C-alpha cells in the first residue's frame, strides 16, 4: 500500500517526521495541471478553500454560497496553527467562526482540483507516473 502525495504537500510529510523516500510513500512530483488553479495563499487547515471546494464538488447542496461571500480569510500563522492544534480553548479563541484559512475559493473552478488529482493518482497507481 502506498500513500501518494503531491510535491505541494511536502511540508506535511516533513511535519510527520518522514523523508519522502519511505517505501510506503509515492511522490506525484510537480504536476503542472494542478498549478492552473488559483488559491488565496492563506494558510488553511480547516474549512478552508480546498475543503469548501471539496464540498462544492461532492455535496454542492450543502454549500451556502451567499454566506461564503462575507467570510474573510483568517490570516493565521504557523505559530497560531501550533496553538490551534493543542485543542481546548485555543481553537475557540483563534477560530471563533469555525474555520482556519480562506473559506471562499477565489477560483470558482477549484472543485475541479479533486477530479484532476484523482486522475493523476490513478495514472501513478497504474505505473504511468512517479
GUGUPA-519045 format. One line per 10 residues: number of its first residue (from 0); their letters; for each residue x, y, z of N, C-alpha, C, O. Coordinates in pm, whole numbers, plus 32768, in hexadecimal, padded with zeros to 4 digits. Each point is the difference from the previous one (the first is absolute). Layout:
# GUGUPA-519045
NUM = a = X Y Z X Y Z X Y Z X Y Z  ...
***
This chain:
# GUGUPA-519045
0 = xxxxxxxxxx = 8054 7F8B 8000 7FAC 8075 8000 8059 807B 8000 8067 8003 8043  7F71 8063 7F72 8050 807A 7FF6 7FA9 8079 8019 7F88 7FFF 7FE6  80B5 8067 804D 7FBC 807F 8010 803D 805D 7F99 8078 801E 8005  7F37 8010 7F9E 802F 805D 7F9A 7FF2 808D 8034 7F99 8024 803A  80CD 802B 7FB3 7FF7 808B 802C 8038 805A 7F93 805D 7FDC 7FB8  7F69 8098 803E 802F 8064 7FA0 8073 804C 803C 800B 800E 807A  804C 8023 7F30 8074 804D 802F 7FD5 8075 8058 8048 8026 805C  7F44 8013 7F88 7FD0 8072 804E 7FE3 7FD9 8091 7FF7 8058 8056  7FFC 7F28 7FC6 7FE3 7FD1 8088 807F 7FD7 804A 7FF8 7FC0 8069  807C 8064 7F62 807F 7FD7 803B 800C 8029 8092 8035 7FB3 8051
10 = xxxxxxxxxx = 7F9B 80C4 7FD1 800B 802C 808C 7FB4 7FA2 805D 802B 7FE8 8071  7F64 7FE3 7F60 7FB6 7FA0 8051 8054 7F83 8019 8005 7FCD 8070  803D 8002 7F29 8056 7F89 800E 806C 801B 8067 801B 7FAB 8055  8023 80C9 7FA5 8069 8023 8060 7FC9 8009 808D 8040 7FD0 805F  7F4A 806D 7FB2 7FC4 800C 8086 7FE3 7F77 803C 7FFF 7FF1 807A  7FEA 7FAB 7F32 7FE7 7F78 8030 8083 7FB8 8021 7FFE 7F8D 802C  8073 80B8 7FBF 8082 7FC5 801E 8032 7F9F 7F97 8053 7FAB 801C  7F79 8062 7F6A 8026 7FA6 7F93 805E 8048 7F9F 8008 807B 7FFF  803E 7F36 7FB1 805D 803A 7F9E 7FC4 8009 7F74 8030 804D 7FAD  7F68 7F64 8039 7FC6 7FFA 7F7A 8036 7F8B 7FB0 7FCD 7FE3 7F94
20 = xxxxxxxxxx = 8099 7FDA 80A0 803B 7F8D 7FBC 7FD3 7F7A 8039 802E 7F97 7FD3  7F79 806C 808F 7FCF 7F84 803B 7FB6 7FAD 7F96 7FC1 8037 7FA6  8049 7F45 8065 7FC2 7FA9 7F9B 7F68 800D 7FFC 7FC3 7FE0 7F9B  8000 804E 80D1 7F70 800E 7FFF 7FD1 8081 7FBD 7F89 8012 7FE9  80D4 8047 7FF8 7FDD 8080 7FC4 8020 8001 7F6C 805F 7FC1 7FD2  7F51 8087 7FE5 801B 8016 7F73 7FE6 8092 7FDF 7F92 8032 8016  80D1 8012 7FB6 7FF1 808C 7FDE 7FCA 800F 7F72 802E 7FBD 7FA4  7F72 809A 804D 7FCC 801E 7F7C 805A 8064 7FB9 7FF1 8019 7F88  806B 8022 80C4 8057 8064 7FC4 7FB1 807B 7FD6 7F8A 800F 8022  80B6 8047 7F95 7FC0 807A 7FD0 7F97 7FDC 7F97 801E 7FB7 7FA1
30 = xxxxxxxxxx = 7F6C 807B 806F 7F93 7FE6 7FA3 7FCD 8084 7FC9 7FAF 8042 8042  807E 7FE6 7F48 7FD7 8082 7FCA 7F68 800F 7FF1 7FCC 806F 8003  7FEE 7F21 7FED 7F6E 8008 7FF3 7FBE 803A 807C 7F97 803E 7FF8  80A8 7FAE 807C 7FC7 8032 807D 8024 8092 8019 7FC4 8041 8055  809E 7FF2 7F61 802B 808A 8014 7FA1 8065 7FC0 8009 8077 801B  7F9D 7F5B 7F91 7FA5 805F 7FBD 7F92 8032 805C 7FBC 8062 7FE0  8033 7F5C 8092 7F9A 802B 805E 8036 8072 8056 8071 7FFB 8030  7F3D 806A 7FE3 8028 8073 8052 7FD4 7FEA 8090 7F90 7FD3 801A  80C9 804C 8042 7FDF 7FF9 808F 802C 8082 8042 8051 804B 7FC9  7F79 7FCE 80AC 801C 807E 8045 808D 8009 8036 8038 806D 800C
40 = xxxxxxxxxx = 8002 7F20 8016 8084 8000 803E 7FF8 8009 8097 8067 7FFB 8044  7F21 8011 7FF3 7FEF 8003 8092 8018 7F75 8039 7FD9 7F9C 7FC5  8069 8060 80AE 8013 7F81 8045 7F76 7FCC 8027 7FB6 8043 8048  8029 7F48 7F88 7F7C 7FC9 801E 800A 7F70 802B 8048 7FB1 7FC4  7F6F 802C 80A5 8001 7F77 8031 7F75 7FCA 8020 7FEF 7F86 800D  7FAE 80D0 7FFF 7F79 7FD0 8020 7F98 805C 7FC2 8000 8079 8016  7FA8 7F4B 7F9B 7F96 804B 7FBB 803C 806F 7FAA 7FC8 806D 7FF4  80AC 7F76 7FD1 8042 8062 7FA9 7FCE 7FF0 7F71 7FA0 7FB8 7FE7  80A2 808B 7FBC 7FD0 8000 7F76 8001 7F75 7FC1 7FA7 7FE0 7FB1  80BA 7FCD 8072 8001 7F78 7FC9 7F8D 7FAD 8039 7FC1 7FB2 7FB8
50 = xxxxxxxxxx = 8024 805E 80C8 7F92 7FB4 803A 7F7A 8032 7FCD 7FA4 7FB1 7FEC  804F 80D2 8000 7F86 8034 7FC2 7FF2 7FC9 7F73 7F93 7FD7 7FD8  80DB 8028 7FDF 7FFD 7FCB 7F77 7FD8 7F6D 7FFE 7FB8 7FD4 7FA7  8076 7FE0 80BD 7FD8 7F73 8008 7F6A 7FF4 8018 7FBE 7FAA 7FC5  800D 80AC 808F 7F6F 7FFD 8018 7FB4 8028 7F81 7F99 7FC5 7FE1  809A 809E 7FD8 7FC1 8028 7F81 8004 7F8B 7F9E 7FA0 7FEA 7FB7  80CE 7FCC 8047 800E 7F90 7FA3 7FA2 7F8D 8022 7FBD 7FCA 7FA8  803D 8011 80D8 7FBA 7F87 8026 7F76 8016 8041 7FA9 7FA9 7FF6  8042 80C9 804A 7F81 801B 8044 7FD5 8091 7FEA 7FEF 8049 8062  8001 7FE3 7F23 7FE4 808D 7FE5 7F81 8036 8042 7FF6 8077 801D
60 = xxxxxxxxxx = 7FAD 7F32 7FFC 7F83 802C 803E 8013 802D 8091 7FA8 8040 8038  80CA 7F9E 8005 801A 8026 808B 804B 8084 800C 8014 8031 806F  8016 8009 7F21 8052 8079 8002 7FA6 807C 7FF9 7FAD 800D 7FA6  8065 804D 80BA 7FB8 8080 7FFF 805A 8066 7FB8 8053 8042 803F  7F9B 7FC8 7F40 8056 8055 7FAE 7FF4 8094 8026 8062 804A 7FF7  7F29 7FE0 8032 7FEE 808C 802A 8050 801E 807E 8040 8069 800A  7FBD 7F3B 8056 804A 8015 807E 8097 8003 7FE7 8048 8049 8044  7FE8 7F6A 7F5C 808F 7FFD 7FE3 8035 808A 7FDA 8072 8022 8021  7F3E 802B 7F9B 802D 8082 7FCE 802F 805D 8070 8053 8057 7FE8  7F78 7F98 8090 8020 805A 806F 8066 7FC7 8062 8016 803A 806A
70 = xxxxxxxxxx = 8029 7F57 7F73 8060 7FC1 805B 808F 8020 7FD5 8032 7FC9 7F9E  8011 8091 80AC 808B 8023 7FDC 8060 7F93 802E 7FE2 7FB5 805C  8094 8043 7F64 8067 7FA3 802F 8028 8020 8090 7FF8 8073 802A  8033 7F28 8020 8025 8015 808C 8087 8044 8012 8015 8044 8064  8046 7FAB 7F3D 8087 803A 8008 804E 7FCE 8079 804F 804A 803A  7F9B 7F39 7FEC 8049 7FC4 806F 8088 7FCF 7FD0 8015 7FEA 7F89  8046 8004 80D5 808B 7FDD 7FE1 8020 7F71 802A 7FAC 7FBB 803B  80CE 8018 7FA5 802B 7F7B 802D 8005 7FF7 8098 7FE3 7F97 8039  8041 80D8 800A 7FFD 8000 8093 7F72 7FEE 8032 7FE8 7FB8 8061  7FB8 808A 7F5D 7F73 7FEF 8024 7FD6 7F6F 7FEC 7FB4 7FCA 8050
80 = xxxxxxxxxx = 807C 7FF7 7F44 7FDE 7F76 7FE4 8030 7FA5 8071 7FB8 7FA4 8028  80C0 8075 800B 8033 7FAF 806F 7FA4 800C 8079 7FE3 7F9D 8042  7FEF 80DC 7FDB 7FA3 8014 8070 7F7B 7FBD 7FE2 7FC7 7FBE 8057  8008 8054 7F31 7F7D 7FC9 7FD7 7FFD 7F69 8011 7F9A 7FC8 8029  80D3 7FF7 7FB7 8008 7F6E 8008 7FFE 7FCC 808F 7FEC 7F89 8015  8029 80CF 804D 7FFD 7FD4 808B 7F72 7FDE 802D 7FED 7FBC 8065  7FB1 8075 7F51 7F75 7FE5 8024 7FD1 8057 8073 8040 8063 8024  7F50 7F76 8014 7FC8 804B 8071 7FD4 808C 7FD9 7FB7 8012 7F9F  8076 804F 80AD 7FD8 808B 7FE9 8048 8042 7F8A 7FCC 8060 7FC6  80A9 7F6F 8017 804E 8041 7F95 7FB3 8007 7F7D 7FF9 806D 7FC6
90 = xxxxxxxxxx = 7FCC 7F27 8007 7FB5 800C 7F83 7F87 805D 800D 7FDE 8048 7FA2  7FE2 7FB4 80D0 7F8C 8059 8014 8029 8093 7FFB 7FB9 8055 7FCA  80BC 7FC7 806F 8031 8089 8002 8034 802B 7F77 7FE3 806F 7FD2  8069 7F3A 7FEC 803F 8023 7F80 7F9F 7FFB 7F8B 800D 804D 7FA1  7F92 7F5A 8066 7FA3 7FEE 7F8F 7F70 8002 8032 7FB9 7F9B 7FF5  801A 80D4 8042 7F79 8005 8037 7F92 7FE7 7F98 7F92 7FD5 8024  808A 8045 7F5E 7F9C 7FE6 7F97 8008 7F70 7FCD 7FB0 7FD7 7FAC  80B0 7FDB 8088 8007 7F73 7FDF 8057 7FDB 7F88 8004 7F8B 7FDA  8040 80D4 7FEB 8055 7FE0 7F8E 808B 803A 8012 8013 8065 8044  804F 7F58 7F7E 808C 8029 8008 8030 8009 7F70 801C 7F99 7FC1
100 = xxxxxxxxxx = 7FEE 80DE 800C 802A 8015 7F75 7F9F 805A 7FB7 7FBF 8056 803C  8038 7F94 7F43 7FA6 804F 7FAA 7F8E 7FA4 7FD2 8014 7FAE 7FA7  7F78 805F 8093 7F94 7FA3 7FDE 7FC3 8016 7F76 7FC0 7FA6 7FCA  8052 80CF 7FFE 7FC4 8020 7F7F 8068 7FF6 7F91 8056 8058 7FF5  7FA5 7F3E 7FB9 8064 7FF2 7F96 7FFC 8077 7F9F 7F94 802C 7FD7  80E2 8006 8004 8003 806C 7F9D 7FF2 7FC8 7F74 7FDD 8049 7FA2  803D 7F35 804F 7FF0 7FBE 7F7E 7F7C 7FB2 8004 7FF5 7F9E 8049  7FA8 808D 7F6A 7F7F 7FBB 8004 8008 7F6F 7FCE 7FA3 7FB2 8015  80CA 802C 7FA8 8011 7F78 7FCF 8061 7FAE 8055 802F 7F97 7FD4  7FEE 8098 80A4 805E 7FB6 8055 7FCF 7F73 801C 8051 7FA6 8018
110 = xxxxxxxxxx = 7F2E 8044 7FE6 7FCA 7F79 8016 8037 7F9D 7F9A 8009 7F89 801D  801C 80A7 7F6C 8037 7FA6 7F9A 808A 7FCA 8028 802F 7F9E 7FC7  800F 80A1 809A 8080 7FD2 8034 7FF6 7F6F 802D 805E 7FB2 7FEC  7F33 8028 8050 7FEE 7F78 8032 7FF4 7F9B 7F8F 8035 7F91 800A  7F88 8093 7F8B 7FF6 7FA8 7F8C 808A 7FEE 7FBF 8026 7F91 7FDB  8022 80DD 8018 8085 7FFA 7FC2 8061 7FB1 8057 8050 7FB2 7FCC  7FAB 8061 80B7 8056 7FB5 805B 7FE1 7F6C 7FF9 805B 7FAD 7FFE  7F26 802F 7FFD 7FD9 7F73 7FF7 8035 7FC2 7F7E 802E 7F8E 8000  7FCB 80BD 7F93 8033 7FCE 7F80 8097 7FE8 8008 8032 7F98 7FD5  8016 80CB 8063 8092 7FF5 800C 8025 7F89 805A 805D 7FB5 7FE1
120 = xxxxxxxxxx = 7F5B 803A 808B 801D 7F90 805C 7FE3 7F7A 7FBC 804C 7FA1 8013  7F4A 8057 7FA1 7FE0 7F84 7FBB 806E 7FDA 7F9D 8025 7F8B 7FF5  8010 80D7 7FC5 806F 7FE6 7FA3 807B 7FD1 804E 8045 7FA3 7FD6  7FD6 809D 809D 8075 7FDA 8050 7FF1 7F73 8036 8061 7FB4 7FFF  7F2A 8028 8031 7FEA 7F79 8037 800E 7F98 7F91 8032 7F92 8017  7FA3 8091 7F71 800B 7FA4 7F8F 808E 7FF6 7FCB 801C 7FB0 7FA6  803F 80A1 8092 808C 7FF7 7FDA 802A 805F 7F93 806E 7FF3 7FCA  7F3D 806D 8014 8020 805C 7F94 8046 807F 8029 8026 804D 7FA9  7FEC 7FCC 80D7 8043 807A 802E 803F 7FE7 8088 7FDC 7FA2 8047  8081 80B4 7FD9 803D 7FFA 8085 7FE4 8080 8048 802B 8010 8073
***
